[in-house]
Amino acid sequence: MGKLQIRHNTLTAAEFCKLWNAVWDGCPAKEQVDLALRNSVFRVGIYDGEAIVGMARMIGDLGLCYYIKDVIVLPDYQRRGVGTILMNELLGFVRSHGVPDTEIFVELCAMPDKIPFYETFGFRANEAQRLRLMCETE
Ligand SMILES: CC(C)(COP(=O)(O)OP(=O)(O)OC[C@H]1O[C@@H](n2cnc3c(N)ncnc32)[C@H](O)[C@@H]1OP(=O)(O)O)[C@@H](O)C(=O)NCCC(=O)NCCS
C-alpha cells in the first residue's frame, strides 16, 4: 500500500460502482448513481495512486441531521485504517459546518457484523427500527 490520498467531492459513478461491486452485487444504474452523488452533501474518496480504494458519502441538511451511506473499503485494504480515515473525514465535515455550539444527529444503518466498526466512533444503536419501502419512479 503506497501513500494514500484523500479527495473530497470528486468521487465518480464509475468509482462508486467499482467499490460497490467489490463487496456487494449489482451496482445501481449509472444515471441513478450520478444523481445521488451530485446531491450528496459530502463525498470522500481514498486513492492509492490513481486507484480508488475507499469511499463514503453523506446526505444531510447541515443544520439538524446527516445520514452516512456507502462506506466501502476494497477487501485488500480492509483492517488497515482506511475506514477510520473515511469516518473521520465525514465527522470532520459535520463538526466544521452547521450552527456553532449546537448538536447534530448523525445516523447510519449497519449490518450487525459492522456495528463494532461504527462503535469505535461513538455510534450506538437505540430502540428505533428501520422502516423501508422501495418506491417506483414514474
Ligand atoms: C466496514 C468497513 C468500511 C471497515 O473499513 P476498514 O478499513 O476495514 O476499517 P478500519 O481498518 O479503519 O477498522 C477500524 C476498527 O474498526 C473495527 N472493525 C473494522 N472492521 C470490522 C469488522 N468487520 N468486524 C469487527 N470490527 C471491525 C476494529 O476495531 C478496527 O480496528 P482493528 O483493525 O485495529 O481491530 C469495511 O470492512 C468494508 O468496506 N466492508 C464492506 C462494505 C460494508 O459492509 N460497509 C459498511 C456498510 S454498513
The ligand as an SDF file (V2000), in Angstrom:
LIG
                    3D

 48 50  0  0  0  0  0  0  0  0999 V2000
  -16.7830   -1.7210    7.3780 C   0  0  0  0  0  0  0  0  0  0  0  0
  -15.5490   -1.2740    6.6390 C   0  0  0  0  0  0  0  0  0  0  0  0
  -15.8540    0.0250    5.9130 C   0  0  0  0  0  0  0  0  0  0  0  0
  -14.4150   -1.0340    7.6620 C   0  0  0  0  0  0  0  0  0  0  0  0
  -13.3140   -0.4790    6.9840 O   0  0  0  0  0  0  0  0  0  0  0  0
  -11.8100   -0.8400    7.4170 P   0  0  0  0  0  0  0  0  0  0  0  0
  -10.8930   -0.0110    6.5860 O   0  0  0  0  0  0  0  0  0  0  0  0
  -11.6150   -2.2990    7.3680 O   0  0  0  0  0  0  0  0  0  0  0  0
  -11.8000   -0.3280    8.9370 O   0  0  0  0  0  0  0  0  0  0  0  0
  -10.5530    0.0510    9.8550 P   0  0  0  0  0  0  0  0  0  0  0  0
   -9.3270   -0.6880    9.4360 O   0  0  0  0  0  0  0  0  0  0  0  0
  -10.4360    1.5390    9.9140 O   0  0  0  0  0  0  0  0  0  0  0  0
  -11.0750   -0.5230   11.2690 O   0  0  0  0  0  0  0  0  0  0  0  0
  -11.0390    0.2310   12.4580 C   0  0  0  0  0  0  0  0  0  0  0  0
  -11.5670   -0.6030   13.5920 C   0  0  0  0  0  0  0  0  0  0  0  0
  -12.9690   -0.9140   13.4120 O   0  0  0  0  0  0  0  0  0  0  0  0
  -13.2360   -2.2380   13.8610 C   0  0  0  0  0  0  0  0  0  0  0  0
  -13.6420   -3.0620   12.7140 N   0  0  0  0  0  0  0  0  0  0  0  0
  -13.4060   -2.8390   11.4100 C   0  0  0  0  0  0  0  0  0  0  0  0
  -13.9650   -3.7960   10.6310 N   0  0  0  0  0  0  0  0  0  0  0  0
  -14.5470   -4.6530   11.4800 C   0  0  0  0  0  0  0  0  0  0  0  0
  -15.3010   -5.8590   11.3000 C   0  0  0  0  0  0  0  0  0  0  0  0
  -15.5580   -6.3590   10.0700 N   0  0  0  0  0  0  0  0  0  0  0  0
  -15.7460   -6.5010   12.4090 N   0  0  0  0  0  0  0  0  0  0  0  0
  -15.4850   -6.0260   13.6350 C   0  0  0  0  0  0  0  0  0  0  0  0
  -14.7790   -4.8720   13.8740 N   0  0  0  0  0  0  0  0  0  0  0  0
  -14.3410   -4.1990   12.8010 C   0  0  0  0  0  0  0  0  0  0  0  0
  -11.9660   -2.7380   14.5070 C   0  0  0  0  0  0  0  0  0  0  0  0
  -11.9750   -2.3430   15.8680 O   0  0  0  0  0  0  0  0  0  0  0  0
  -10.9240   -1.9550   13.7340 C   0  0  0  0  0  0  0  0  0  0  0  0
   -9.7070   -1.8350   14.4370 O   0  0  0  0  0  0  0  0  0  0  0  0
   -8.5990   -3.0270   14.3640 P   0  0  0  0  0  0  0  0  0  0  0  0
   -8.4270   -3.4020   12.9200 O   0  0  0  0  0  0  0  0  0  0  0  0
   -7.4020   -2.3810   14.9700 O   0  0  0  0  0  0  0  0  0  0  0  0
   -9.1710   -4.1510   15.1660 O   0  0  0  0  0  0  0  0  0  0  0  0
  -15.0420   -2.3630    5.6550 C   0  0  0  0  0  0  0  0  0  0  0  0
  -14.9470   -3.5930    6.3350 O   0  0  0  0  0  0  0  0  0  0  0  0
  -15.9140   -2.5670    4.4380 C   0  0  0  0  0  0  0  0  0  0  0  0
  -15.8280   -1.8350    3.4560 O   0  0  0  0  0  0  0  0  0  0  0  0
  -16.7830   -3.6080    4.4270 N   0  0  0  0  0  0  0  0  0  0  0  0
  -17.6080   -3.9500    3.2740 C   0  0  0  0  0  0  0  0  0  0  0  0
  -18.6650   -2.9130    2.9940 C   0  0  0  0  0  0  0  0  0  0  0  0
  -19.5700   -2.6800    4.1860 C   0  0  0  0  0  0  0  0  0  0  0  0
  -20.1530   -3.6200    4.7140 O   0  0  0  0  0  0  0  0  0  0  0  0
  -19.6720   -1.3920    4.5890 N   0  0  0  0  0  0  0  0  0  0  0  0
  -20.4750   -0.9970    5.7220 C   0  0  0  0  0  0  0  0  0  0  0  0
  -21.9060   -0.8420    5.3650 C   0  0  0  0  0  0  0  0  0  0  0  0
  -22.8930   -0.7480    6.8480 S   0  0  0  0  0  0  0  0  0  0  0  0
  1  2  1  0
  2  3  1  0
  2  4  1  0
  2 36  1  0
  4  5  1  0
  5  6  1  0
  6  7  2  0
  6  8  1  0
  6  9  1  0
  9 10  1  0
 10 11  2  0
 10 12  1  0
 10 13  1  0
 13 14  1  0
 14 15  1  0
 15 16  1  0
 15 30  1  0
 16 17  1  0
 17 18  1  0
 17 28  1  0
 18 19  1  0
 18 27  1  0
 19 20  2  0
 20 21  1  0
 21 22  1  0
 21 27  2  0
 22 23  1  0
 22 24  2  0
 24 25  1  0
 25 26  2  0
 26 27  1  0
 28 29  1  0
 28 30  1  0
 30 31  1  0
 31 32  1  0
 32 33  2  0
 32 34  1  0
 32 35  1  0
 36 37  1  0
 36 38  1  0
 38 39  2  0
 38 40  1  0
 40 41  1  0
 41 42  1  0
 42 43  1  0
 43 44  2  0
 43 45  1  0
 45 46  1  0
 46 47  1  0
 47 48  1  0
M  END
$$$$
